[in-house]
Amino acid sequence: MFKKRIHLPLVLLVFVLLFSACNNQPQLTLTVEVTQPPAVEEPTEIEPTDLPTATPVVLLEADLLLWAPENADQILTGQLENELSAYADANGHSFALTNSLSAAQLGLGVRVVVSLASPSEVESLASVLPQVQFLALNAPNLVPTENLSLVITTESSRDQLSFLAGYALALGTPDFRVGVLTQAATPEGQVASDAFVTGARFHCGLCNARFAPVEYYPFTAEVNDPANPADWQAAADALLAKAVTGIFVQPEISTPELIAYLNSKNITLIGIEGQPNLESVQKLLGVLSSGIDLEPALGRLLLGESVGVVKAGIELKQINRDLFSDGRLILFERIKQDLLDGYIKTLP
């Protein structure tokens, strides 16, 4: 009986301790994090105006086309446009000007493209359009091909123009009776005088007249003060006293009064483009221009022929055919080309 009483409290004590241990166990907490799904943007409607549109290709059908990009020399572009347009009108061809050009733009009617574009652009286009003749200006590094020709311009100088004035005037004046009026004590006057005499003698050598009065031409006369009528008239009369019938007047002294006086004496004159008062000359042999004359090359190009390399720089325009025949013009062109190629010296 004693043993049972002792055992019972002990058993109860063990149960109490066990129950307390169970209740003191740490509790586990489960945390669930709920993440919201990303919002889905509603699709934006694309208006028809927002869609890219294809640029229509403008088809060019002119016989003669000038390709002048916006960065090209605008003065040269204007000169070429006027010249090509006038040539097309006079010869029954159509003409157009464009700032940009691609192979897709060239219609079947395009026969010649005169280009002021970069050498690489014109070379690339010519290589894919063998049926079109291209004439490239100022592209000296390109190599001519069967459909790519080049025009290389050279800057003409006062001595070259004066030399050719002397040569052409002696060539077109009977008995070589020519002279030059220049301004005294000026570099321009000295160059004009020396080059003119060299050009005249290049044609006729001694230049001795065959009929009386027999003189050796050309003659020179200087004007000290172009604004003084007595001064320029005395210089002009000195030439007239030597039976001179053709005169080149230095542009700087080309006054209306002097030109009118020479007109009254029936003198043949030759001028330089831009020289004052040339429009009032009554007997003009021609005008020397340092511009570009493409007319000789265009005829061959329109026939599908390449012209290779054309060196341009000086042209004789407004030619008086009564004084300067076709044969004289051919001879002039040969000498001019030799001059531009450096084979002829312009000064003594």
ZIZI-V904003 format. One record per residue. N is the residue number from 1. RES is the residue in three letters. SS is DSSP state (helix for helix, strand for strand, loop for the rest). OMEGA is omega in radians with two decimals (* if undefined). BURIAL is + if it has 24 or more other C-alpha atoms within 12 Angstrom, else -. Layout:
n=(N,N)
res=(RES,RES)
ss=(SS,SS)
omega=(OMEGA,OMEGA)
burial=(BURIAL,BURIAL)
This chain:
n=(1,2,3,4,5,6,7,8,9,10,11,12,13,14,15,16,17,18,19,20,21,22,23,24,25,26,27,28,29,30,31,32,33,34,35,36,37,38,39,40,41,42,43,44,45,46,47,48,49,50,51,52,53,54,55,56,57,58,59,60,61,62,63,64,65,66,67,68,69,70,71,72,73,74,75,76,77,78,79,80,81,82,83,84,85,86,87,88,89,90,91,92,93,94,95,96,97,98,99,100,101,102,103,104,105,106,107,108,109,110,111,112,113,114,115,116,117,118,119,120,121,122,123,124,125,126,127,128,129,130,131,132,133,134,135,136,137,138,139,140,141,142,143,144,145,146,147,148,149,150,151,152,153,154,155,156,157,158,159,160,161,162,163,164,165,166,167,168,169,170,171,172,173,174,175,176,177,178,179,180,181,182,183,184,185,186,187,188,189,190,191,192,193,194,195,196,197,198,199,200,201,202,203,204,205,206,207,208,209,210,211,212,213,214,215,216,217,218,219,220,221,222,223,224,225,226,227,228,229,230,231,232,233,234,235,236,237,238,239,240,241,242,243,244,245,246,247,248,249,250,251,252,253,254,255,256,257,258,259,260,261,262,263,264,265,266,267,268,269,270,271,272,273,274,275,276,277,278,279,280,281,282,283,284,285,286,287,288,289,290,291,292,293,294,295,296,297,298,299,300,301,302,303,304,305,306,307,308,309,310,311,312,313,314,315,316,317,318,319,320,321,322,323,324,325,326,327,328,329,330,331,332,333,334,335,336,337,338,339,340,341,342,343,344,345,346,347,348)
res=(MET,PHE,LYS,LYS,ARG,ILE,HIS,LEU,PRO,LEU,VAL,LEU,LEU,VAL,PHE,VAL,LEU,LEU,PHE,SER,ALA,CYS,ASN,ASN,GLN,PRO,GLN,LEU,THR,LEU,THR,VAL,GLU,VAL,THR,GLN,PRO,PRO,ALA,VAL,GLU,GLU,PRO,THR,GLU,ILE,GLU,PRO,THR,ASP,LEU,PRO,THR,ALA,THR,PRO,VAL,VAL,LEU,LEU,GLU,ALA,ASP,LEU,LEU,LEU,TRP,ALA,PRO,GLU,ASN,ALA,ASP,GLN,ILE,LEU,THR,GLY,GLN,LEU,GLU,ASN,GLU,LEU,SER,ALA,TYR,ALA,ASP,ALA,ASN,GLY,HIS,SER,PHE,ALA,LEU,THR,ASN,SER,LEU,SER,ALA,ALA,GLN,LEU,GLY,LEU,GLY,VAL,ARG,VAL,VAL,VAL,SER,LEU,ALA,SER,PRO,SER,GLU,VAL,GLU,SER,LEU,ALA,SER,VAL,LEU,PRO,GLN,VAL,GLN,PHE,LEU,ALA,LEU,ASN,ALA,PRO,ASN,LEU,VAL,PRO,THR,GLU,ASN,LEU,SER,LEU,VAL,ILE,THR,THR,GLU,SER,SER,ARG,ASP,GLN,LEU,SER,PHE,LEU,ALA,GLY,TYR,ALA,LEU,ALA,LEU,GLY,THR,PRO,ASP,PHE,ARG,VAL,GLY,VAL,LEU,THR,GLN,ALA,ALA,THR,PRO,GLU,GLY,GLN,VAL,ALA,SER,ASP,ALA,PHE,VAL,THR,GLY,ALA,ARG,PHE,HIS,CYS,GLY,LEU,CYS,ASN,ALA,ARG,PHE,ALA,PRO,VAL,GLU,TYR,TYR,PRO,PHE,THR,ALA,GLU,VAL,ASN,ASP,PRO,ALA,ASN,PRO,ALA,ASP,TRP,GLN,ALA,ALA,ALA,ASP,ALA,LEU,LEU,ALA,LYS,ALA,VAL,THR,GLY,ILE,PHE,VAL,GLN,PRO,GLU,ILE,SER,THR,PRO,GLU,LEU,ILE,ALA,TYR,LEU,ASN,SER,LYS,ASN,ILE,THR,LEU,ILE,GLY,ILE,GLU,GLY,GLN,PRO,ASN,LEU,GLU,SER,VAL,GLN,LYS,LEU,LEU,GLY,VAL,LEU,SER,SER,GLY,ILE,ASP,LEU,GLU,PRO,ALA,LEU,GLY,ARG,LEU,LEU,LEU,GLY,GLU,SER,VAL,GLY,VAL,VAL,LYS,ALA,GLY,ILE,GLU,LEU,LYS,GLN,ILE,ASN,ARG,ASP,LEU,PHE,SER,ASP,GLY,ARG,LEU,ILE,LEU,PHE,GLU,ARG,ILE,LYS,GLN,ASP,LEU,LEU,ASP,GLY,TYR,ILE,LYS,THR,LEU,PRO)
ss=(loop,helix,helix,helix,helix,helix,helix,helix,helix,helix,helix,helix,helix,helix,helix,helix,helix,helix,helix,helix,helix,helix,helix,loop,loop,loop,loop,loop,loop,loop,loop,loop,loop,loop,loop,loop,loop,loop,loop,loop,loop,loop,loop,loop,loop,loop,loop,helix,helix,helix,loop,loop,loop,loop,loop,loop,loop,loop,loop,strand,loop,loop,loop,strand,strand,strand,strand,loop,loop,loop,loop,loop,loop,helix,helix,helix,helix,helix,helix,helix,helix,helix,helix,helix,helix,helix,helix,helix,helix,helix,helix,loop,loop,loop,strand,strand,strand,strand,loop,loop,loop,loop,helix,helix,helix,strand,loop,loop,loop,loop,loop,strand,strand,strand,strand,loop,loop,loop,helix,helix,helix,helix,helix,helix,helix,helix,helix,helix,loop,loop,loop,loop,strand,strand,strand,strand,strand,loop,loop,loop,loop,loop,loop,loop,strand,loop,loop,strand,strand,strand,strand,strand,strand,loop,loop,loop,loop,helix,helix,helix,helix,helix,helix,helix,helix,helix,helix,helix,helix,helix,helix,helix,loop,helix,helix,helix,loop,strand,strand,strand,strand,strand,strand,loop,loop,loop,helix,helix,helix,helix,helix,helix,helix,helix,helix,helix,helix,helix,helix,helix,helix,helix,helix,helix,loop,loop,loop,strand,loop,loop,loop,loop,loop,loop,loop,strand,loop,loop,strand,strand,strand,strand,strand,loop,loop,loop,loop,loop,helix,helix,helix,helix,helix,helix,helix,helix,helix,helix,helix,helix,loop,loop,loop,loop,loop,strand,strand,strand,strand,loop,helix,helix,helix,loop,loop,helix,helix,helix,helix,helix,helix,helix,helix,helix,loop,loop,loop,strand,strand,strand,strand,strand,loop,loop,loop,loop,loop,helix,helix,helix,loop,loop,loop,strand,strand,strand,strand,strand,strand,loop,loop,loop,loop,loop,helix,helix,helix,helix,helix,helix,helix,helix,loop,loop,loop,loop,loop,loop,strand,strand,strand,strand,loop,loop,strand,strand,strand,loop,loop,loop,loop,loop,loop,loop,loop,helix,helix,helix,helix,helix,helix,helix,helix,helix,helix,helix,helix,helix,helix,helix,loop,loop,loop,loop,loop,loop,loop,loop)
omega=(3.11,3.13,3.14,-3.14,3.14,-3.08,-3.07,3.10,-3.13,3.14,3.12,-3.14,3.12,3.13,3.14,-3.13,3.14,-3.13,3.12,3.13,3.13,-3.12,-3.13,3.09,3.12,-3.13,3.12,-3.13,3.14,3.14,-3.14,3.13,-3.11,3.13,3.12,3.10,-3.14,-3.13,3.13,3.14,3.10,3.12,-3.14,3.12,3.11,3.12,3.13,-3.13,-3.12,-3.10,3.11,3.14,3.14,3.11,-3.13,3.12,3.12,-3.10,-3.14,-3.05,-3.10,3.07,-3.02,-3.02,3.03,3.14,-3.09,3.11,-3.09,-3.13,3.12,3.09,-3.04,3.10,3.12,3.11,3.12,3.12,-3.13,3.13,3.13,-3.10,-3.10,3.12,3.12,3.13,-3.13,3.14,-3.08,-3.05,3.04,3.12,3.06,-3.06,3.08,3.08,3.10,3.12,3.12,-3.07,3.04,-3.12,-3.11,-3.10,-3.05,3.08,-3.09,-3.10,-3.10,-3.11,-3.11,3.04,3.02,-2.93,2.94,3.13,-3.12,-3.13,-3.11,-3.13,-3.08,3.11,3.14,-3.11,3.14,-3.10,-3.12,3.13,-3.07,-3.11,-3.11,3.07,3.12,3.08,-3.06,3.10,3.07,3.06,-2.98,-3.09,3.12,3.09,3.14,3.09,-3.12,3.13,3.11,3.11,-3.05,2.96,-3.14,-3.12,3.08,-3.12,-3.14,-3.11,-3.12,-3.12,3.10,-3.14,-3.14,3.09,-3.11,3.04,3.10,-3.12,-3.08,-3.10,3.08,-3.14,-3.06,-3.10,3.12,3.11,3.05,-3.04,-3.06,3.10,-3.10,3.07,-3.10,3.12,-3.09,3.00,3.06,3.10,-3.13,3.13,-3.14,3.12,-3.14,-3.12,-3.10,-3.11,3.11,-3.14,3.12,-3.14,3.13,-3.12,3.06,3.13,-2.93,3.08,3.10,3.10,3.11,-3.12,-3.13,-3.10,-3.14,-0.04,-3.12,3.12,3.07,-3.04,0.08,3.07,3.12,3.06,-3.08,3.10,3.13,-3.10,-3.10,-3.13,-3.12,-3.09,-3.14,-3.10,-3.09,3.12,3.11,3.12,3.13,-3.14,3.10,3.08,-3.13,3.12,3.09,3.11,3.08,3.13,3.10,-3.05,2.96,-3.13,3.07,-3.05,-3.08,-3.12,-3.09,-3.12,3.11,-3.11,3.13,3.13,3.13,3.13,3.13,3.05,-3.11,3.13,3.11,-3.13,3.02,-3.11,2.96,-3.04,3.08,-3.11,-3.09,3.11,-3.10,2.97,3.08,-3.10,-3.14,-3.14,-3.11,-3.12,-3.05,3.08,-3.14,3.14,3.10,-3.10,3.08,3.12,-3.09,3.09,-3.07,-3.02,-3.13,-3.10,-3.04,-3.13,3.13,-3.13,3.13,3.05,3.12,-3.11,3.03,3.12,3.08,-3.12,3.09,3.09,-3.10,3.10,-3.14,3.09,3.03,-3.08,-3.13,-3.04,3.06,-3.05,3.07,-3.11,-3.01,-3.09,3.09,3.12,3.09,-3.14,3.10,3.12,3.10,-3.11,3.12,-3.13,3.11,-3.13,3.08,3.11,-3.13,3.11,3.08,-3.12,-3.09,3.07,-3.06,-3.07,-3.10,*)
burial=(-,-,-,-,-,-,-,-,-,-,-,-,-,-,-,-,-,-,-,-,-,-,-,-,-,-,-,-,-,-,-,-,-,-,-,-,-,-,-,-,-,-,-,-,-,-,-,-,-,-,-,-,-,-,-,-,-,-,-,+,-,+,+,+,+,+,+,+,-,-,-,-,-,-,-,+,+,-,-,+,+,-,+,+,+,-,+,+,-,-,-,-,+,+,+,+,+,+,-,+,+,-,+,-,-,+,+,-,-,+,+,+,+,+,+,+,+,+,+,-,+,+,+,-,+,+,-,-,+,-,+,+,+,+,+,+,+,+,+,-,-,+,-,+,-,+,+,+,+,+,+,+,+,+,-,+,-,+,+,+,+,+,+,+,+,+,+,+,+,+,+,+,+,+,+,+,+,+,+,+,+,+,+,+,-,-,-,+,+,+,+,+,+,+,+,+,+,+,+,+,+,+,+,+,-,-,+,+,+,-,-,-,-,-,-,+,+,+,+,+,+,+,+,-,-,+,-,-,-,-,+,+,+,-,+,+,+,-,+,+,-,+,+,+,+,+,+,+,+,+,+,+,+,+,+,+,+,+,+,+,+,+,+,-,+,-,+,+,+,+,+,+,+,-,+,-,+,+,+,-,+,-,+,+,+,+,+,+,+,+,+,+,+,+,+,-,+,+,+,-,+,+,-,+,+,+,+,+,+,+,+,+,+,+,+,+,+,+,+,+,-,-,+,+,-,-,-,+,+,-,-,+,+,-,+,+,-,-,+,+,-,-,-,-,-,+,+,-)
